Amino acid sequence: MEVRDAVEADAERMAELTDSPTDVMRNLVHDRTVAVAYRGDDEVDPTADHPRAGEETLGFVSYDAQRETVHVTQLEGTRAACERLLEEPMGFASRERMDVELLVATDDDTLREVAVAAGFTEHGEGPQFDGVRTVRYRMEPAAESRQ
């Protein structure tokens, strides 16, 4: 599995993963930092246009930074892809000495397990989206450096 920056051509597959309109995902690629996990042919030129022929998109993560926190706005895909993709915003936050926040639907046990395994702790209820309750997870490595 490899990870790369998302491009506009990834919007269609991202829309399939989220049951969202393609144009919404295209806007996401332009408005946020988005990384895609994929499996592809290792013999293909890594500088080729993406997505490449035969490339299988396994998931994606989108995030942005505001004040002292990196907000993971979407995390979708296979469990292994989500585990790997979560490293992207966590790495950015670590380099910039920021905290990381992730909202997970209360009924998404897999993503909740991924968050806990990555070192996030539960910080109460999050907002509802389309009637779906969420749980707020945070990782606060920046708090130690601010003391």
Secondary structure, DSSP 8 states (H G I E B T S, - for coil): -EEEE--GGGHHHHHHHHT--HHHHHHHHHHSEEEEEEE--TTS-TTS-SS-TT-EEEEEEEEEEETTEEEEEEEEE-HHHHHHHTHHHHHHHHHHT-EEEEEEETT-HHHHHHHHHTT-EEEEE---BTTB-EEEEEE-HHHHHH-
